[in-house]
Amino acid sequence: MGNEGQRRGRGCWCVSLLLFFGVEVSAQIRYSIPEEVKDGTVVGNIAKDLGLDIGSLAYRRFRIVSGSEESLFEVNQDSGVLRVHKNIDREALCEGSNACVINLKTVVENPLEVHYVAVEIVDVNDHAPSFPEKEKRLEIAENTLPSARFQLRSARDPDGGVNSVRSYKIIQNEHFDLDVRDSGDEKMPFLILQKSLDRERKSQHSLILTAADGGTPPRTGTLNVTVTVLDVNDNRPVFDEEVYTVNLQENAALDTVVVKISATDQDDGVNGDVEYTLGSDLNPKIYKLFHLDKDTGEIRVKGEADFEDTEIYRLDVQATDKGQPPTTGNCRVIIKLLDVNDNKPEIDVTSFSNAVSEDSKPGTVISLISVRDKDSGVNGKVVCSLTENVPFELKPSFSENMYSLVTKSALDRERMSRYDITIRASDLGQPPMSSEKTLSVQISDVNDNPPEFPSNPLELYLEENNTPSAPIFSVSASDKDVNDNAVITYSIVRGDGTHDLTSFLNINPENGDVRALKSFDFERVKAFSFQIMAKDSGKPSLSSNVTVNVFILDQNDNVPVILSPLSANGSSQGVEEVPRNANAGHLVTKVRAYDPDVGYNGWLLFSLQEVSDHTLFGLDRYTGQIRTLRSFSETDEARHKLVLLVRDNGNVSFSATATIVVNVVEPKEAFAASDIQNSVTEDDTSATFYLIVTLGSVSALFIISVIVLMAMQCSKPTDSSSKCLQDANYDGTLCHSIQYRSGDKRYMLVGPRMSIGSTIVPGSNGNTLIIPERRRRASGEDCVYPGWILQHRASQAHSHTGMHADG
């Protein structure tokens, strides 16, 4: 409380608070504090004056981010109190009597706020007026008329305002008085001769000039003035103007004439010759920048004058004649520099977030930008813009030359992951000057893209009897996101509703390898479908599904089954009776067999493996009918044994055998059996006839369809994609799809109607349509037209999957 009272006694403390609400800037505070206060002196509580939560200041990184070049102030992050950090000397910070204000910029984050604090340094009367020298000697001719004026050196007081030099006084005497001329920014003392001097009576006068400031209590400084009385030369040089005011552009070329001053002396001879000199107590910079010709009075540019350093130069010029003693005249030259646009704008990035989420809303603040130009007027007016077409924009703040870099539109990292934003600041001078600064903004990923499969659905052709637990195929999906958002795991979602997929399929969640846990059987399952889900690891995660259609390919893994003859005990052995008077071509019996496989694997051929008389019986290799080749003779045996071999046409063929025992009997004994056999034969012959007619019609329609299809394909352009006819479901009829490759060719089997005695040789191309290689799918996959094998079936008693052979 004692320190605070002392501070209030030394100067006026005032706090003004002006609140503004916004994203970038929220308030401005102004404090005032006397100079020369102790380190640690409290200036004010910024957080309290702004209404900030003191408890969150440290978390929000409350700090000072700009100010003077030296850290004169510091702020406490826990309490928000602004304190003096170093000794403050107003005279060292600010020259002249204008208000001395230090601007501070404070920042708090989360959310980002900028507060401007202005601290006015109030002058304290801590300096006494002082003269450049302790003694001033004047030489005055005795014939000098009363009211003559002699300029004395002004006292200097670094303090400003009322604490600067306010008055001069001189000790009372009969010859001299004091006149003070106020030139606006300083007071100049002049010694006035009130009464003529008489060197014979007194050749030297000693005076004391006292300068006092306006402080309370006032401080004073003194100058000893010694006046030596000279004789003769009673006229002094007189300038044309008491004050010369000229304008000069900054950066003017060397040796440029600024102004020419002139003074006249009414004396003759050497007493009227005038020489010009600069005052001895001027700012040292003046002697470096300007040169005064002692004979002509021309003031020329000697150095480089910078408007941004000093705007006005004041020169005291003295004109001295060559009389004895010489007389002098004085004038003041005021040189005002005119600003030239010679400074580029400066760009300062106050706060910058170099990573922005791609889901940021328009208007999100990325950075705070401040610009400044040392020039003045229009040369110091700055306009900021972005040089490229980017989804960002600059928004001006309430404070001049303050901008916020914000998002202008939606961001998409997958289209552009990084932006190099170039900020250009241009002033309004002629010609204008500009500067640029580039900020690199990285767009961070958001999980906004689901995994994608290259195609949907997928088709898999898998041979039956696959190895359990072996990989059957692999799926792969891609994700446009990165990092965890692009890490994909795979899982099986569901099947087609007819199978429990988890019991026979498993997928590796990391690489998408699908394994079959069981071996597939074409005869049980020909096709099924299921879905695989690809899910990324983002939060929340995204997923997509792909349908996999699996087609089981047949293998020759079934042995032909003999349907008839079938004895009572289940063995493939039958007994047939033939009358001895039977003619050649007599139907003894038919062997019926089937194979669950399809295509060549289910195409059955019959042959005689063992026969007692090769000249007596013959076997049709396709129908399985056994007929007599000739009539029986008396010498033929009454009992004959035939062993038939039934085999399929797989690459590794399977076979089965049947035994037929033929008993030759007399006609009377075979009468009853013949009646029954003839009835069956008539029925079979009738059914066979209708079957042949039906198959012939179907074959004719199929051949016509193939011809039309070929004509349509030939009419298409060479590079057109042909569509594939697929026969995925084997329905157990006599028509089967056989598609295969041999080397670089693809084949479609077209089976003709088969008559008795016809032969099909496996592996030949006699019944095959070769599809040209140019007929492909648009995706590059081979396209195979299905073929059909047409074969007679003598019996309709059995319906099953595969090719039936009746005998």
Secondary structure, DSSP 8 states (H G I E B T S, - for coil): -HHHHHHHHHS----EEEE--SSSEEEEEEEEEETT--TT-EEEEHHHHHT--GGGTTTTT-EEEE-SSS--EEE-TTT-EEEE-S---HHHH--SSS-EEEEEEEEETTTTEEEEEEEEEE-------B-SSSEEEEEEETT--TT-EEE----B-S--GGGSEEEEEE---SSEEEEEEE-SS-EEEEEEE-S---TTT-SEEEEEEEEEESSSS--EEEEEEEEEEE-S-----EES-SEEEEEEETT--TT-EEEE--EE--S-GGGG-EEEEE-TTS-HHHHHHEEE-TTT-EEEE-S---TTT-SEEEEEEEEEE-SSS--EEEEEEEEEEE--S----EEEEEEE--EEETT--TT-EEEEEEEE-SS-GGGG-EEEEESS--SEEEEE-SSTTEEEEEE-S---TTT-SEEEEEEEEEE-SSS--EEEEEEEEEEE--S----B-SSSSEEEEEESS--TTSEEEE---B-SS-GGGG-EEEEEEEESSSS-GGGTEEE-TTT-EEEESS---TTT-SEEEEEEEEEE-SSS--EEEEEEEEEEE--S----EEEES--TTS-SEEEEEEETT--TT-EEEE-EEEESS-GGGG--EEEEEEES-TTTEEE-TTT-EEEESS---TTS-SEEEEEEEEE--SSS--EEEEEEEEEEE-TTTTHHHHHHHHHHHHHHHHHHHHHHHHHHHHHHHHHHHHHHHHHHHHHS-TT------------SSS----EEEETTEEEEEB-----TT----TT-STTEEEE-TT-B-TTS-B-----B--------S---SSEEE--
